[in-house]
Structure formats: C-alpha cells, structure tokens
Amino acid sequence: MTNNDRVEVIPLVEEHISTSKERFETGTVRVRTFTTETMARVTEDLQQDEVDIRHVSIDRPVESVPDIREEDGALIIPVVEEILVVEKRLVLKEEIHIRRRQTVERFEKSIPLKSQQAIIERHRADGAASPPSKE
C-alpha cells in the first residue's frame, strides 16, 4: 500500500428486534343461568292381571291326589280331604279354578320438565357492554 492509498472504514450497522408482552384486561364476562319449566303430557298403557277364583264342589272319592292341571286357560288345583268311614278313602272335595285376565288402563299425567339456558354479558374495559347472548 502506498501513502497515497487511503483506507476508508465503512461501519456496518445491523438492527436487532426485542419484544415483550404485557397482559391487560380488555373486559369481563358475566354468565347467568335461568330455568324454565314446561308441562309435558305422559300417556302410557299400564297392564295389570286380575285373577278370578272359583271353588267347584266335587265330593267324589279318589285313589290318589290328582295332579294340578290346566284346562281352557284355567289352572285347576285339586283340594282333597281324608274322611274316616269304615275304611279310609280319599275324596276329591273341590277344585279351585283360577283364570287370568289382562286389562289395559290408560295413564295420563302432566309432569313438569325443567331446562336451563345461559345468558352471557361481555363488558369491555371502557365500561361498555355488548348485548347479552343466549348460549
């Protein structure tokens, strides 16, 4: 390098970024619930069984206790009694005939049903409120 040659220094600059975060309140939210009640009609068929019991007098001697049987939809239960005569005999005193009938009865009742809804009100930091919304 000669004396006539001049060296110039050119500074190089570089920018850097620095960030930070701050939290601040922009508003609040208020949630309210309310309950409404409506009446619902319930209709249901309820089944029940009825039993007719009839005693049928027989008074006939038998050698052994007859079996329980079913005839014409009736359950027949033999009832025997031992009676003392010159000899002991088994006498069929009566039969019990049981017949089942089914009936249907309509059931209706008003039942209250409840449901809830929420009303949400948003309040900004400047005090202004947005209209409530149902959610």
C-alpha positions in Angstrom: 0.0 0.0 0.0 1.3 3.4 -0.8 0.9 6.6 1.2 -1.4 7.9 -1.4 -3.7 5.0 -0.9 -6.2 5.7 1.8 -8.2 3.2 3.6 -11.6 4.1 4.4 -13.5 2.3 7.1 -17.2 1.8 6.5 -19.1 0.9 9.6 -21.7 -1.8 9.1 -24.8 -1.5 11.2 -27.2 -4.2 12.0 -30.6 -3.8 13.7 -32.0 -6.3 16.2 -35.5 -6.5 17.5 -36.5 -7.0 21.0 -40.1 -7.9 22.0 -42.0 -8.2 25.2 -45.6 -9.0 26.2 -47.8 -7.4 28.7 -51.2 -8.6 29.8 -54.0 -6.2 30.4 -57.7 -6.6 30.9 -59.9 -5.7 28.0 -63.2 -6.6 29.6 -65.1 -9.2 31.7 -67.7 -11.8 31.0 -70.7 -12.5 33.2 -72.7 -15.7 32.8 -76.2 -16.1 34.2 -78.4 -19.1 34.0 -82.2 -19.2 34.3 -84.6 -22.2 34.4 -87.8 -22.5 32.6 -90.5 -25.1 33.3 -92.9 -26.6 30.7 -95.6 -29.2 31.2 -95.2 -32.4 29.3 -98.1 -34.9 29.0 -97.3 -38.5 29.5 -99.6 -41.2 28.1 -98.8 -44.8 28.7 -100.7 -48.1 28.7 -100.4 -49.9 32.0 -101.1 -53.6 32.1 -102.4 -55.5 35.2 -103.5 -59.0 35.8 -106.8 -59.9 37.5 -107.5 -63.4 38.9 -110.9 -65.0 39.2 -111.0 -67.8 41.8 -114.0 -70.2 41.8 -114.5 -73.1 44.1 -116.1 -76.1 42.3 -117.5 -78.7 44.7 -116.7 -82.3 43.5 -117.3 -84.7 46.5 -116.0 -87.8 44.7 -113.8 -90.5 46.1 -110.3 -90.8 44.5 -107.5 -93.2 44.9 -104.7 -90.6 44.9 -104.3 -86.8 44.9 -105.0 -85.6 41.3 -102.3 -83.6 39.6 -102.6 -79.9 39.2 -103.7 -79.2 35.6 -104.7 -76.5 33.2 -108.0 -76.6 31.2 -109.4 -73.9 29.0 -106.9 -71.3 30.3 -107.8 -72.1 33.9 -105.3 -73.5 36.4 -107.0 -76.3 38.4 -105.7 -77.2 41.8 -107.3 -80.2 43.5 -108.2 -80.0 47.2 -108.5 -83.4 48.9 -109.7 -84.4 52.3 -109.4 -87.6 54.2 -112.6 -88.7 55.8 -113.0 -91.5 58.2 -115.5 -94.1 57.3 -115.4 -97.8 57.9 -112.4 -97.5 55.6 -110.3 -94.6 54.8 -110.9 -93.0 51.4 -109.5 -90.1 49.6 -112.4 -87.8 48.4 -111.9 -85.0 46.0 -113.7 -82.3 47.8 -113.4 -79.5 45.3 -111.2 -77.9 42.6 -110.0 -74.4 42.5 -110.2 -72.9 39.0 -108.0 -69.9 38.5 -108.4 -67.9 35.3 -106.2 -64.9 34.5 -107.5 -61.9 32.6 -105.4 -58.9 31.5 -106.7 -55.4 31.3 -105.2 -52.3 29.9 -105.7 -48.9 31.6 -104.7 -45.6 30.0 -102.5 -43.5 32.3 -102.1 -39.7 31.8 -100.3 -37.2 34.0 -98.8 -33.7 33.5 -95.2 -33.7 34.5 -93.1 -30.5 34.9 -89.9 -30.6 32.8 -87.1 -28.0 33.6 -84.4 -26.7 31.3 -81.7 -24.1 31.8 -80.2 -21.5 29.4 -77.2 -19.3 30.0 -77.1 -15.5 29.3 -73.6 -14.2 28.7 -72.8 -10.5 29.1 -69.5 -9.2 27.9 -68.1 -6.0 29.5 -65.2 -4.1 27.9 -62.6 -2.3 30.0 -64.0 1.0 28.9 -67.3 0.1 30.7 -69.3 -0.5 27.5 -71.4 -3.7 27.5 -72.2 -5.8 24.4 -75.8 -7.1 24.2 -76.4 -10.3 26.2 -76.3 -13.5 24.2 -78.1 -16.8 25.0 -75.8 -19.8 24.6 
